[in-house]
Amino acid sequence: MLGFTDFSIGIVYLLTIFSGLGCLAYGFKNWNKGDEPMTERDKEWAEEEIIRLSIVENYFHQPSCYTKTNLF
């Protein structure tokens, strides 16, 4: 099968190709999903993360790239 000495090696190569094609099909199907508008729950979560990051930033004395101005 395809010049391989063992049948199982050929099966593995074919399964690899088919799994890659399956990933491509899944990606095309779900290309733009998840572009919903931001909800109040999302905003609350983001504000909690800003607070958590500021605590970590103060502890390690390293500035974070996540600030309230570039999240919203």
Rosetta constraint file for C-alpha pairs under 8 A:
AtomPair CA 1 CA 5 HARMONIC 7.88 0.50
AtomPair CA 1 CA 7 HARMONIC 6.45 0.50
AtomPair CA 1 CA 10 HARMONIC 6.27 0.50
AtomPair CA 2 CA 10 HARMONIC 6.74 0.50
AtomPair CA 4 CA 9 HARMONIC 6.75 0.50
AtomPair CA 4 CA 10 HARMONIC 6.20 0.50
AtomPair CA 5 CA 9 HARMONIC 7.89 0.50
AtomPair CA 6 CA 10 HARMONIC 6.98 0.50
AtomPair CA 7 CA 11 HARMONIC 6.46 0.50
AtomPair CA 8 CA 12 HARMONIC 6.21 0.50
AtomPair CA 9 CA 13 HARMONIC 6.37 0.50
AtomPair CA 10 CA 14 HARMONIC 6.26 0.50
AtomPair CA 11 CA 15 HARMONIC 6.06 0.50
AtomPair CA 12 CA 16 HARMONIC 6.13 0.50
AtomPair CA 13 CA 17 HARMONIC 6.38 0.50
AtomPair CA 14 CA 18 HARMONIC 6.17 0.50
AtomPair CA 15 CA 19 HARMONIC 5.93 0.50
AtomPair CA 16 CA 20 HARMONIC 6.23 0.50
AtomPair CA 17 CA 21 HARMONIC 6.31 0.50
AtomPair CA 18 CA 22 HARMONIC 6.10 0.50
AtomPair CA 19 CA 23 HARMONIC 6.22 0.50
AtomPair CA 20 CA 24 HARMONIC 6.31 0.50
AtomPair CA 21 CA 25 HARMONIC 6.20 0.50
AtomPair CA 22 CA 26 HARMONIC 6.15 0.50
AtomPair CA 23 CA 27 HARMONIC 6.09 0.50
AtomPair CA 24 CA 28 HARMONIC 6.19 0.50
AtomPair CA 25 CA 29 HARMONIC 6.12 0.50
AtomPair CA 26 CA 30 HARMONIC 6.18 0.50
AtomPair CA 27 CA 31 HARMONIC 5.58 0.50
AtomPair CA 38 CA 42 HARMONIC 5.97 0.50
AtomPair CA 38 CA 43 HARMONIC 7.02 0.50
AtomPair CA 39 CA 43 HARMONIC 6.45 0.50
AtomPair CA 40 CA 44 HARMONIC 6.17 0.50
AtomPair CA 41 CA 45 HARMONIC 6.18 0.50
AtomPair CA 42 CA 46 HARMONIC 6.18 0.50
AtomPair CA 43 CA 47 HARMONIC 6.19 0.50
AtomPair CA 44 CA 48 HARMONIC 6.24 0.50
AtomPair CA 45 CA 49 HARMONIC 6.24 0.50
AtomPair CA 46 CA 50 HARMONIC 6.24 0.50
AtomPair CA 46 CA 71 HARMONIC 7.82 0.50
AtomPair CA 47 CA 51 HARMONIC 6.37 0.50
AtomPair CA 47 CA 68 HARMONIC 7.78 0.50
AtomPair CA 48 CA 52 HARMONIC 6.18 0.50
AtomPair CA 49 CA 53 HARMONIC 5.94 0.50
AtomPair CA 50 CA 54 HARMONIC 6.07 0.50
AtomPair CA 50 CA 66 HARMONIC 7.16 0.50
AtomPair CA 50 CA 67 HARMONIC 6.71 0.50
AtomPair CA 50 CA 68 HARMONIC 6.94 0.50
AtomPair CA 51 CA 55 HARMONIC 6.34 0.50
AtomPair CA 52 CA 56 HARMONIC 6.40 0.50
AtomPair CA 53 CA 57 HARMONIC 5.87 0.50
AtomPair CA 53 CA 64 HARMONIC 7.26 0.50
AtomPair CA 53 CA 66 HARMONIC 7.84 0.50
AtomPair CA 54 CA 58 HARMONIC 6.00 0.50
AtomPair CA 54 CA 64 HARMONIC 7.64 0.50
AtomPair CA 55 CA 59 HARMONIC 6.20 0.50
AtomPair CA 56 CA 60 HARMONIC 6.21 0.50
AtomPair CA 57 CA 61 HARMONIC 5.44 0.50
AtomPair CA 57 CA 62 HARMONIC 5.28 0.50
AtomPair CA 57 CA 63 HARMONIC 5.80 0.50
AtomPair CA 57 CA 64 HARMONIC 6.33 0.50
AtomPair CA 58 CA 62 HARMONIC 7.11 0.50
AtomPair CA 66 CA 70 HARMONIC 6.74 0.50
AtomPair CA 66 CA 71 HARMONIC 6.90 0.50
AtomPair CA 67 CA 71 HARMONIC 6.44 0.50
AtomPair CA 68 CA 72 HARMONIC 6.60 0.50
